[in-house]
Amino acid sequence: MVIDRYRTVSRKAIKAWCWLLCLLPLLVVYRCAAESEPISMTVTASAYNSLPEQTNSEPRTAAWGDKLKPGMKAIAVSDDLLREGLTHGTEVRIKGLKGRYVVLDKMHPRWERKIDIYMGEDLDAALQWGVRKVQITWVLAENEP
């Protein structure tokens, strides 16, 4: 009788652990999905070119060493946006523009809530863009808090 009771308790415990082990991956997936919800923010957006008078003596080299080429969909971000999770390599959607832009450059620390859209060497396109408010959307990288 004691042995039968032990077997019943053991079977229940094993079933409980099996359920827990089966549900654990689902909880992890749920948590990851919750963390990867898009973040949206309205920022000021200007445009910049690969020209020495707008950058420095190496106008095609971005802050992290990436080489910029005309036609790339790249942006520079202000320091406060870096702290919001817009780190190097983050893909960003800009409302009103097609495609995804990648964070490849940083702006001078004096700017806040601002992005600079890379427009290659097309000065006219950058001037036509001017400065405007846009909505940007991105997803935090997995290693971000």
C-alpha positions in Angstrom: 0.0 0.0 0.0 2.8 2.5 0.8 4.5 1.5 -2.4 1.3 2.1 -4.4 1.0 5.6 -2.8 4.6 6.4 -3.6 4.1 5.4 -7.3 1.0 7.6 -7.6 2.8 10.6 -6.1 5.8 10.0 -8.3 3.6 9.8 -11.4 1.8 13.0 -10.5 5.1 14.8 -9.9 6.5 13.5 -13.2 3.4 14.7 -15.1 3.6 18.1 -13.4 7.3 18.4 -14.4 6.6 17.3 -17.9 3.9 20.0 -18.3 6.2 22.6 -16.9 9.0 21.6 -19.3 6.6 21.7 -22.2 5.3 25.1 -21.3 8.7 26.7 -20.6 9.6 27.2 -24.2 6.3 28.8 -24.9 6.8 31.2 -22.0 10.2 32.1 -23.4 8.8 32.7 -26.9 6.0 34.8 -25.4 8.4 36.9 -23.5 10.6 37.5 -26.5 7.6 38.4 -28.6 6.5 40.9 -26.0 10.0 42.5 -25.9 10.2 42.8 -29.6 7.2 45.0 -30.1 7.9 48.0 -32.3 8.8 51.3 -30.7 7.6 54.5 -32.5 8.7 58.0 -31.9 8.4 61.4 -33.6 11.8 63.0 -34.3 13.3 65.8 -36.3 14.8 64.6 -39.6 17.3 66.4 -41.7 19.5 65.1 -44.5 23.3 64.9 -45.1 25.7 64.1 -47.8 29.2 62.5 -48.3 30.8 65.9 -48.6 33.8 67.2 -46.6 32.0 70.5 -45.8 29.2 68.5 -44.1 31.2 65.9 -42.3 35.0 65.7 -42.0 38.1 64.9 -44.1 36.7 61.3 -44.6 33.1 62.0 -45.6 32.3 58.4 -46.5 33.4 56.9 -43.2 30.7 56.8 -40.5 31.2 57.0 -36.8 31.5 53.2 -36.3 33.8 52.8 -39.3 31.2 51.8 -41.8 31.8 52.9 -45.4 28.9 55.0 -46.8 28.1 54.7 -50.5 25.5 56.7 -52.5 22.2 54.7 -52.6 22.6 53.2 -49.1 19.6 53.6 -46.8 21.5 54.8 -43.7 20.8 57.3 -40.9 22.8 59.0 -38.2 21.1 59.4 -34.8 21.5 61.7 -31.8 23.0 60.4 -28.6 19.7 60.3 -26.8 18.3 58.0 -29.4 21.2 55.7 -28.9 20.1 55.4 -25.3 16.6 54.6 -26.5 17.9 51.5 -28.3 18.7 52.9 -31.8 22.2 51.5 -31.7 24.6 50.6 -34.5 23.0 48.3 -37.1 19.4 48.9 -35.9 16.9 48.9 -38.7 14.4 51.8 -38.8 11.3 52.5 -40.8 10.7 56.2 -41.5 7.0 57.0 -42.2 6.6 58.3 -45.7 9.8 56.7 -47.0 10.1 53.3 -48.6 12.3 50.6 -47.1 14.3 50.2 -44.0 17.1 52.5 -43.0 20.1 51.3 -40.9 21.7 53.2 -38.1 25.3 53.6 -39.3 26.3 57.0 -37.9 26.1 59.2 -34.8 25.4 62.9 -34.7 27.1 65.6 -32.6 26.0 65.4 -28.9 24.3 68.8 -29.1 21.3 67.3 -31.0 18.3 65.6 -29.3 15.5 63.5 -30.8 17.0 63.9 -34.2 18.1 61.8 -37.2 20.0 62.6 -40.3 19.1 60.7 -43.4 22.0 59.8 -45.7 21.5 61.0 -49.3 24.9 60.1 -50.9 26.3 63.1 -52.8 22.9 64.4 -54.0 23.0 67.9 -52.4 19.8 68.9 -54.2 17.9 66.0 -52.7 19.2 66.9 -49.2 18.2 70.6 -49.6 14.8 69.6 -51.0 14.2 67.3 -47.9 15.1 70.2 -45.6 14.2 69.6 -41.9 10.9 68.0 -40.9 9.2 66.0 -38.3 8.8 62.2 -39.1 7.7 59.2 -37.2 10.3 56.4 -36.9 9.7 52.8 -35.8 12.2 50.1 -34.7 12.5 47.0 -32.7 15.0 46.7 -29.8 17.8 44.3 -30.4 17.8 41.1 -28.4 20.6 42.2 -26.1 19.1 45.5 -25.2 17.5 46.0 -21.8 
